Structures are given as C-alpha cells and as structure tokens.
Amino acid sequence: MLELLGNDASAVDLARARLRDSDARVRAAAAAALRRRAPTDRGVALVDLVEEMGLATGGRLHDAPIPSRSELCLDGDPRKDVVLAWLCARLASDERGGIIAPSAEVARSEVPWGDKDVYLVRLPFDQEEAPVAAGVIPMHNLIETSAMARQLTAERSPSIWLVCADVAFSDLAPPELDPGAAAWGPTYFGVRIGRSR
C-alpha cells in the first residue's frame, strides 16, 4: 500500500485508516505497510505494570479496586492511576477477567483529534487472532470494562483502548469518543470515562 502511494502523509493516513477495515486481509496489509515504515515500538509490559501496582499476581488480575455499583470521581483521587491501570488490564485479560495477555503493552498517548489522556493497550494480533493467540475476546472485555467505567467520572475524561494491531503506537489513531461512550472494532475497542460536572 505505502509502496504504491509513497511514504507521504496521505499514504500513511490511508494505511492507518485501513487498520479499521472490516476485511482482516486489508487490516493485515495496512499493518505490514506501517511496520515497514516504522518498526513496532515498545510500550510498557502491562503485566509488569499491574503487578508493580499490586493489581495482579503471577499475571492473574485481582478484583476491581472499587466496589461494583459505587461511583468515583477520579479528579484528585489517589486511586486514579490504580483504577485506570486495572481497566487497561481488564481489556487485555482472558474472558474470565483473570489472566492478563503476556503480549499486551500499554502506552499513554495523544491522538490526532486532540485528546491528551488516552491509554492504548496494544495486542500484536488482529482481533480475529486475539482469542487464540492471547486468550482475549475483545468485545466481551469491552462490555466488562464499560460496566466499571460507567461508575467513573473525571474532568479530563480519559479514554482506554484495546488495540489489536502489530504496529507502532505512533500509528494508532482510535476514533473520537464522547465522554461516557464506548466504541468497538474493527481493531479498536474502547471506552471513555464520563466527564465530571
């Protein structure tokens, strides 16, 4: 794809947009073209991060850091980083919410539409490969994560994304989300925390 169009900005934008194509072959071709342009960078190993924070042991995610059906404003709350890290880990866990995919990496990012509080959890597989390769079922995990996220609010309203693509974090551009909304596939499965009043 990039070979045909050159390595200019419009070709790169086209390849990034094709990561959201409904055809897995198109997504694979786009990811391969983007990898040739910019090798896949490393994020923080998600398992290591959540284990350091006491949210997991031996790659197994602990229970949510806040009780179900309780509301929490993250602004100024000392648990903010712990809660956001747990949400990232839940997106990249097996369907029972237990084992975190060892290949999952996380990075905090800015996205083209201007949001500066975006957490990207990248699995180096297409969404169709994720259940077998990593034990992760993206849509199921998004539903589970969204249930917890609905209890939260924050002034900056961060968004958390599971991204199923083996490309550099700089080539990931999830769609814009309104506060309190969720979005799903292809490639991007995310939720945005509601805005505090």
C-alpha positions, -999 to +999 in steps of 0.1 A: +000+000+000+026+026+011+049+012-017+023+023-043+015+056-028+048+066-014+057+074+022+039+108+023+015+118+049-016+110+029-004+074+023+004+069+059-031+083+069-047+059+044-028+029+059-038+040+094-075+043+083-073+008+068-065-006+102-102-002+108-113-020+076-139-048+081-117-072+060-089-088+080-067-091+049-069-053+043-060-047+080-031-071+077-018-054+046-021-020+063-003-032+094+025-047+073+029-015+053+030+006+085+056-017+101+079-014+071+077+024+075+081+025+113+091-007+132+069-016+161+080+003+192+078-010+227+053+001+253+053-009+290+045-045+296+010-044+310+015-075+333+046-059+349+029-026+354-002-040+372+019-064+393+040-035+404+008-017+414-004-047+434-033-053+410-022-088+398-001-117+410+015-141+386-002-125+356-037-130+373-057-099+377-072-092+412-107-079+418-116-044+408-101-017+431-135-002+437-168-020+446-193-025+419-222+000+417-202+027+435-194+060+419-160+075+419-147+109+406-111+103+396-102+140+399-078+143+429-085+107+440-053+089+450-067+057+434-069+072+399-038+055+384-047+022+400-082+023+386-071+033+351-044+006+351-070-020+362-093-010+334-064-014+309-056-048+323-092-059+322-094-051+285-064-074+279-074-103+301-090-136+292-128-138+292-130-146+329-110-115+337-082-135+352-051-140+331-036-109+315-023-114+280+016-116+284+020-098+250-001-068+260+018-035+261+004-001+272+013+035+264-003+068+272-007+088+241-021+118+223-044+113+194-050+134+162-083+147+174-067+164+204-074+142+234-043+141+256-054+115+281-056+083+260-044+049+272-036+024+244-033-013+253-018-030+222-020-067+214+002-076+185-025-096+168-056-089+146-088-090+166-097-123+149-065-139+161-066-125+197-089-152+212-065-180+202-032-161+204-037-143+236-069-157+251-086-123+248-121-118+234-121-080+227-159-074+226-165-093+258-138-075+276-151-041+263-185-049+278-170-059+311-147-028+312-175-005+302-196-016+332-168-004+355-161+027+335-197+038+338-191+043+376-163+067+370-161+104+361-131+128+355-127+163+344-103+153+316-124+122+307-096+098+297-102+070+272-089+035+274-084+014+242-076-022+235-060-021+200-055-054+181-027-045+156+010-051+154+020-015+145+039+013+163+020+032+190+025+064+169+005+048+141-025+041+163-054+065+160-086+054+177-118+071+167-130+101+187-154+092+216-178+114+236-174+112+273-192+081+287-193+064+253-178+031+240-167+020+205-159-014+191-140-028+162-125-034+140-091-031+156-101-005+183-122-014+214-125+015+238-144+033+264-142+069+276-148+079+312-177+103+318-169+139+324-173+152+359-196+181+364 
